């Protein structure tokens, strides 16, 4: 494979990635790095001067190139960091500690709503009439909003700037970290009717795209499309999947077809193929016909990116396939690999933290897997008929992509749909037709000549896709869930896959040995991690606002104690990550008692019932639950506990008062609404 790659550029990109990882995870003085970079550049220039031929010199030159671009990655992370922007709002937070400050902002991006809130990323224009920059998360209660806000609209509101809370239970999804990768660290919450429109909007490509999408939806609403059909059309063709209901999302996820709903490499790749076919006559148009065709393809791809909202997934897909379009013009397999490397390099220079985006990783690994792995699979069978050929190519593309994504999917999502190829085999061969049909429907609706029968037909096609996905997704016996998969398994998983593909491409003793080593290493790691899980025992007081939930972890099993039954939603939100990480099975739930013994410790649970037998009781820990009306000072004097824990089921005013009391008594106080779940090992 190395013969297909531009090795110098691969080295540049790899060293840039290493630098970004270091810059993101380790605090390094920027001035020091700049000085070291200057020294490295001087060394590189000197080395080049003596070697005369760049990239064809001694090993020292390659090492200096690696060091230079590693420093460049560190510098890029620091330059993009708000800490080095003196006009960023984080430098003025001490001035805005009051409950309400006047904030002027512009809508930048609409996010997926939650059960209670519509969410937007907004760009600050000023705070208290002070010119300040930065992005915030805006939360609007769903009950207060009638129509979604449009990108580019400007508003003023009074609100308090609060930090976005991290996860309060072990191994929960870290939404704060996810938004921090987009340089969003704080949030504001207000009602829709308290937003004051400034009727001021600066022209931006994002606002133009939002207005185009709004106009398209207004036109489509004149036809017989139902809400679910419109949400799928918006996802497939306009890059907006915020309005898809959770049931439909779950179906696509369980069927292994969630990528169909996100405008990314798959859609842009199909669009590229369609444009290549439509514009093929230009190849014979003139001497420069192929150049004109490539130029038009790239322009049209970027027009599609604009309409789709220029989201990060769309940007990286269109950037990647723009370079691939150039590679196809050159007609070299080498150019496709290099197109991937160049697009990665450019995107990371513009937005270095994209490296840590799950979508970024999935997109590039999927495309690279298809380009590298699929040719080895397609040779295993030679179809005789055209229909066989289409199905076999679709199957091998799907298998290649899923094989490449398999370790990463398990690492991030801890589940794998065994029937993924069924939905993909049925849908993907027709996805090009669906996208082409959808584009035609949108164009005809905009010029108001779309026949009703054509709109109805397209709606039925969308229904057929949804039905197929639903039938596959509900086969729960073929859905593997709660699969523990660590970062160590991720590395060894890719070691095995790479060894396997190298063996399929060219069989040799060395490559057979690599497969054997990778399998044995993986099995040893599995046994080691199982052994570590079996050693782990702990008690956890989870954070939950409605009811106290206490869990005791023993080897491969978790027992939950709570007065209320745990709903499936709460199980998924509060417990699922913890269960998966510890490779445990959830045992039948038991009712809470007031006194527990755990590893020689006595735990007293005080709730609103207030009925206890404290005679002769030596208490180590007290758990306060459901806002009990107690005199905490007196309770501490009588029981002399060593630790007090208050979970999320208590009133905030009670928590604040108890915290003050414990501070005066110099007694450790753990409140789960601030510190997260309490874990006693």
C-alpha positions, 0 to 999 in steps of 0.5 A: 500500500505504501506505493500508492501513498505520497510518503512525504505528505503522509509524514506531514499529516501524521506528525500534525496529528501527533502534535494536535493530540499533544496540544489538546491533552497536555498543557504546554507553554505556547512561547516555548513551543514557538521558540522550539519551532523556530529552532527546528525550522532553522535546523530543517533549513540547514539540513536542506541546504546541505542535502540539496534535494528536499525529501530525498535527503538523510534520515535527519531531514525526515526527523526534522520535518516530523518535529516541525509539523508536530510543533505546528500541530501543538501551535494550531491547537493553542492558536484556536484555543479561546484562552489566547483570544483576549476578546473571548468572553471567558476572560470577562466572566468575573464581570458577568457574575450577576444573575442577569446580563444583557447578551446580544447574539446571532443564531449559528446552528440548530442542534438536536432538541431534547425532551424539554429544550430546543437547542442552538449554538449562538455567536456572541456579538456583545455582552452588556454592550461590550464587544466580545466574541465566543459561542454559547449554547442557547436553551429554549423551553419547547413549551415557549417556542412555536417555530424554530429560529433561523440561522443568522437571526440576531436577538438580545436577551437577559440571562445568566451565563452558566457552565455546561455541566459534565456527566454526573454519573460514571461513564455517561456521555460527556455533553460538555466535552462534546461541545468543548470540541466546538469551543462552546463552554457555557450556556444560557437559558431563556424563554422564546418570548423573552428574546428581543429581535434586533432585526439586524442580520449580517449576510453570511453563507450560513444564513443564506443556506438556512433561508434556502432550506426554509423556502424549500420546506415551505414549498414542500409543505404545500404537498401531501408529505407527512411530518415523518416524510419531511423529516427524512427528506430534510435529513437525506437532502438538506443535512438537517435531522433535528426533527426526526423522532426518537423512534425512527432514529432508534430503528435506523441505529438498530438496523445499522443504517444511521449513516443514511440519515446523516449527509456525509461521505455516503451521500456526497460520494453518490452525488459525485457519481451522479454528477460524473455520469450527468457531466460525462458528455463534457469529456468529449466537448473540447480539449479541456472538457475533462478539466471543465467537468471536474471544475463543475463537479467541485462547484456543484458539490460545494453548492450542495454543501451550502444548502446542507448547512455547511455542518462539520460532517458535510464540510469534511465530506465535500472537502474529501470528495473534492480532492477525490474528484481531482483524483478521478480526473487524474485517473490514478488510484494513488491520487485517491489515497493522496486526496484523503491525506491532503483533505485531512491535512487541510481540515485539521489545519483549519479546525484541529479539534476535528480530529477528536470528532467521532464523525470525522473519524468514522467518515475517513476510516469508512472511505479509506476502508472501502478504497483499501479493503473492497478490491480484495473482497470483490475479487473473491467472486465474479458475477455473471449478470449485471444485477449480480454485479451490482448486489455483489459490489454493494455487499462488498462495499458494505462489508469493507466499510463495516469491517473498517469501522467495527472496532471504532463502532464498538469503542464509541457505541458498544453495540453492533447490528448483525443484520447491517448488511440487509438494510444496506443491501436493500437501500444503498443500491437505490439511494442514488435513485432516491437522492436524484429523485429528491433533488428533482422533487425539490427543484420542481417544487421551488418552481411550482410545477411539481405534480401531486402524483410525483410528490406522492410517489416520492413520499411512498419511496421514503415510507418504503425506506422507513419500513425496511429499516423498521423491519430490520431494526426490530429484530432484537435477537440480531442486535448485540448490545452492551459490548465492553470495548476499551481503547486497548481493544481498539488498537489491537482490533485494528492490528488484527484487521490490518494483518488480515487484509495484508494477508488477503492481498498477499499471502506469506509466512510473515503475514500469517504470523502477524495474524496469529500474533494479533489474535493471541494479543487480543485474547490475552487482553480480553482475559486481562480485562475480564480479570480486572472487572472480576476484581472490582467491587464498589458501592455507588450512589447515583445522581438522580433527581427523582429518587435515590438509586444505590448500586453495589457492584460485584464481579460481573453483576450490579444490584440496584436498590431504589424505592421506585422501579427503574424505567428503561429511559433511566436505565439507559441514561443513568446506568447503561454506561456503568454496566457496559464499562464494568461488563456487568449484568443488572440483577433484579432491583430491591427496595431501599432499607434505612441501614446497610453494611458494606465492607465494614462500613455502616450506611444510614439512609435518612429520607422524608419518612423519618422513622428510624431505630438508632439505638446502639447504631455506629454510623460511618456514612449518612445518605440524605434522600428526598429532602428529609426535615431534620436538624442536621447539626443535632444528627451529626452530634448524636451519630458522629458520621465520617461522611455525609452524602446528599443525592439529587432527590433533595431540594437545592435549598436544603443541599445549600444549607446542609453544605454550610452546616457540614463546612462549619462542622469540618465534615466531608459533604458530597452533593451529587448535583455538583460532584457527581455520583458518590463511589466507595471502593 
